[in-house]
């Protein structure tokens, strides 16, 4: 029968037919597996205004302050990915013509520069060699030359698996020159130390779908009092509406209306943050470090090479050099299709990446993933010592304590 609407109804498959019959273990660079409590909370819908939601929001902010390690009032949620939180920081802190120095470690740290250009800011980038962390003295020289209002950097660059362990020192230098310090902690928040107040960081952004083990699409941003003062005092009206921090304040701090909040996502974020608080940051940092180091030992024990040397290596996402003759797509497709484990390719680097964030950092996930990865290498014709790799990972797990407070000092 012809459609009376003019546009025929499409022929569709059910989700049951589209989704894999056997679930995939998500061990890539995000999103990560979510706990049952988070999944259950994500099914809840309530009025996005009113006293019940206000209490949930109040607890989200309180828990987020613990995770960000800040006493600042100015914690906001964002209905969108971590890139939306990044864009909120860019559009609120910068006005046309104002200078920003972006420390460019790779794909994601460059994204802040792209956003700042669209604001009309005067953008300067300090390009850092692919295998290195940012050098504080080189950053100091760039600050002296540029004299920026804002300096931005990533704590962990997931695209090439470099970690800026120098963050604390760089933030201290930036504050000497009166800069606002913006930090992308998308893959690192709750997986390794980041002390917003103590390190004098002015803005921290993160997403829900990585270290926090929540769902994609709901993010967090925290501003210092100094950064909020800049937002209050800006003279050029924002061209953005959803990302206007002062409008967002109406919902996140005054129980009022901004736009219809992502209710279910906020519920999921609440439970994810509650799980972090129940575990404590100290124990969570230790678990992440122990599991990531064990995985790294297993990969090297097979005879494969890690992309970044230890002094600059990101533990939250582990980069593995692709053996000659293979491509990331071949490896990722095979491990997914045959062993039902998903890992990630990269953004321009000759590596595949295995995530170690949140629920990925469980011993049973490590053993399944390393076995699947070693088997994939063998299936694709790469000579690896799979038994030795598994034994090296097991040996590391046996010798490393499950709670190592000294690891987070």
N, C-alpha and C positions, 0 to 999 in steps of 0.2 A: 504494500500500500504506500502511495506517495505521502510524504510528510506534509501536513497542513501548515507547518511553521516555515517551510521553505528551505530550512537547513536540516538535512536528515540526522537522526540520532546515530552517533558512531557505534561501530561494533567494538566491544571491549572484552578484555580478559579480566578475570577476577584477580585480586591481589594474591590469592593462594596459588594461582597459576604463574604469576610474575615472580614472586619471591622464591628463594631457594628452598627446597623441601628440607634439606639439612642445614641448620643455621651455620653461618660462617663465624669463626672466631676473629674478632676485629683487633688485629695487632699492628695496624698501620699507624700513621701519624695523626690520627683522629678522624672521625669520632671514635670513642672507645666504648667497650661494653659498659652497661649501666647496671647498678645493683637493683635487686627486686624492689626495694623500698622506693627507689627513684622512679622506676617504671610505674609502680602503683600510684605514686603521687602525680605522675604525668597524666593520669586518666581523670583527675579531679577537675571539675569546672564549677566555680562559684561566681557570685557577683564580684566584678573587679573593683568595686567601690564598697564602702561600708566597713563596719567594725571588724568583721572576720578577716577580710583581706588586709586591713590596717595592721592587725596583730601579726599576720604572716610576714608582711613587709618589714615590720619592726624587727622581727627575729632574723630575717634575711640580712638586714643591715648590720645587726649586732654580730652575727656569725661572720659576715664578710669582713668586718673590722678586725676580727681575730685572724682571719686567713691573710688579709693584707698587712696585718701588724700595724694598724693605724688607729689613732683616737679621733681622726677627722670625722666630722659629721657628714661630709659630702660624699657619701656612697650612693650611687645611682645604678639602676638596672637599665638595660637597653633591649628592646625587642628587635633582635637581629643578631648576626654572627659577631665574633670578636672584631671583625673589620668595622662593624657599625660602632662599636665602642671606641675603636681607634679614630673613626671619623668624628665622633662626638668630641673627642679631645682636640682634634685638629681645628674644627670649625669654631669651637668656643674659646680656645686659648690664643688663636692667631687672627690678626686683622690684616687686610691687604697691605703689602709693603713691609710687614714686620719679618725679621730674619729668624729662620730656623736652621739649625745644623743637625742633619740626620746622619747618624753613624750607620753606614750601609754595610752590613755583613752578608746581605743576600736578598732574596726575593721578598721576604716579609718586612724586613727593615726598610727596604726601598718603598714599600707601599705607603708609609707615612709621608715620604717626600712627594709621592704622587698626589696624595690627598691635600697636602699643604699647598701645592701648586694650584690646585683648583680653588682654594681659598683666596688665592692671589698673593700668598706670602712670598718673600724673597728666600728661595730655598737653596741651601748649600749642602752638599753631601761629602762626607769623608769616607772614601771607599777603602775597605779593609780587605786584605788578601783572603782568599777563600778559606784557607786552612787555619786562620789566626783569629784570636780574640782581639778586641779593641785595646790598643796600647794607651794607657792614661796620659803619658807625656805627649804623644802624638795628638791626642784629643785636646790637650791644653793648648798646644800651638794652633790648632784649628780654631779653637774658641777665641784666642787672642787675635787671630786674623779676621774672623767673621764678626765677632761680638754679637752673637745671636740672643734673641729674647728666649728662645726655647731650644733645648737639645733633646733629641729623641734617640732611643736605642732599644734593641731587643735584649732581653736576658738570655733567651735561647732562640737561635735562628734555626727553625725546623727544616728549612730548605736544604741546608748543607750540614746540619747537626753540629754547629759551633755554639759554644756557650761563652758569653761575656762575663767570666768570673770576676772581671775587673769593675763590675757595675758599681760597687760601693765606692771605690776610689774615684771613678769617673764622676759620680754624682757629687762627691765632695769637691772636686775641682770645679765642676759647673757652678756650684753654689758660691764659690769664691768670686765668680764673675757675675753673679746675680741672675743666672739662667734658671728658667723653669725646666725641670727634668721630667720627661715623659718616658715611661718604660712599658714596653710590650711584654707582658708575662703570660701570654696565651698558653704556652706549653709548660711553663715552669711553676705557676702559682700552685702551691700545695705539694709540689714534687721536690722542691729544694728551697732553701732559705731565701726570703725576700722581706726585708724589714723596712717598710715604707717610711715610717717616721724616723727611725734611727739613722737610716741612710739618706734622709732628706730628699726623698723622691716626691715630686709634686703631683704626679698622675700615674696611676697604674691601671692598665686595661687587661682584661682576660675574657675568655669564653667559657661556656659551661661544659663543653664537650671533650675536654682533654683531662688535665689533672684532677678536676673536680668530679669527673665521671657523672656528669649530668647530660642533658640532651643538647643537641645543637640548636641555635636560634635564640638563646637568651644569654646575655652577656652582662658583665659588671665593669664599672669604671669607678675609681676612687680619686677624688681631688683633694689636695692639701688646702689648708686655709688660705695660703698665699695664692694658689692657683684659683681658688674660688673668688678671691678678691679681684683678680684679673678679669674673671668672667663678669663679675658685678660692674666693673668699671669700664668695660669696653664701650667704645664710642660709635662703632659701625654696626648697624643692625645685622643680625644673622640672616643669611639667605635660606637657611635650613629651619624647618619647623619641628619635625620629629626629633631632631638632634639638638634642639635648643635646651641647654642644661637648666636654664631658669624655668622653662616651661615644665621640664621633667621633674623639677623640684616640687611642683604642685602635687604630683602623685606620690613621689617617693618620700616626701617630708611633710606634706600638709593634708594627706588623705583626700586629695582632690582629684580632679579630672585633667588628664593630658590627652591620652588616646586610650582606646580599649586595650588594657594590659594583656600580655600573653599569660593568662591565668594559670593554665596547666603547666607551662614552662617554669613559672615562678614557683609553683608547688614542687616541681622536680628539683629545681635549684635549692629550695629550702631543705629538702631531704638530703641532697648531696652535701651541702654545707654542714648539716647536722652530723652526717657520718664522718666528715673531716674532724669536727669538734670532738666527737666521741672517741675517735682514734688518737687525737692530739697531733699537732704539727710535728713534734719531735719524733714520735713513732712513725708517722707517715713519711717524713724525710728519710728515716733510717730504712724503712721498707723499700722505698724507691731506689735508694742508692745500692742496697744489697742486691735487689733483683736485677737492676741494670748491669751492675758489675759482673754478676754471675753470667748473664746473657753474653756480655762482651767476652768473658773468659771462654765461654763455650764456642763462640764464633771463631775466635783466634785459635782455639784448640783444634778446630776442624782444618786449620790451615788457610783460612780466609783473612783478608785484611780489612781493618776498620779505617774509615776515611779520614778521621781527625785524630791527631795525637792526643794523649791523655790531658795535657795541660790546657787544651782548649775544647775538649770533647764534651758535648751535651749528653747527659745521661738520660734525659727524658725521651729522646728519639735517637736511636742508634743507627749510624750510617755505615753501610757495608759496601766496599768496592765491588763492582760487577766484574766477574771473571771475563777474560778476553773471549770474544766470540758470542757473548750473550747480550741481551737487552733487558732493561728493567721490565718491559711488558711481558717478555717470555717468562721471566721468573715469577712475576706477580700473577700472571694468568695460570701458570702451572700449579703453584702452591695453593691457589684458590680453587681451581677446578678439581684437583686430585686430592688435596689434603684438607680442604675446607678451612684454610687459614688465610686471612687477608693481610698482606703487608703493602707497603707503598713504594712507588717510584719516587722521582725527585723533580725538582724544578731547575733543570739545566746541568745537574751534576751526574757523574757516572756512578750512581749509587742506588741501592734499594735501602729502605728505611723500616726499622721495626720500632714500634712505640713502646715506651715504658712509662705509662702515665695512668694513675688511678687504678682501675680494676685490671689493667693489663699486668700489673706488678703482683701477680699471684704465682706461686711456684708451679701449680698445675698448668697454668698458661705458658710458662717458660718451657717446660718439658715438651708440651705438644708443639709449640712453635719451633723450637730448635730442631726437634726431630723432623718436622715437616720441611723446614728450610734445608737441612742437610740432605734429606731424601730428594728434594727438588733439585739440588745441585747434582746429585748422583744421576738422577733421571735425565738431566740435561747434559750429561757428559763431562761434568767437572769432577776432578779427582779430589775428594775431601776425605778426611779421617773422621767420619761421623761418630763412631764409638768414642774416640778420644775427646771430641767436642762435648758430647753428653757427659762424659766422665769429668771433664774440667769444670763444667757448670755445676755438677753435683758436688764436686770437691769444694768449690767456692762457697756454695750454699751451706755446706757442713761446717766450714771454718769461720764463716762470718756470722756474728750474732744477729738474731732477729731484731733486737733493739740495741742500737749503738749510739748512745747519746754523744759520744765523742765525734761522731761523723757529722754532726750538725753545728758544731761550735763555730 
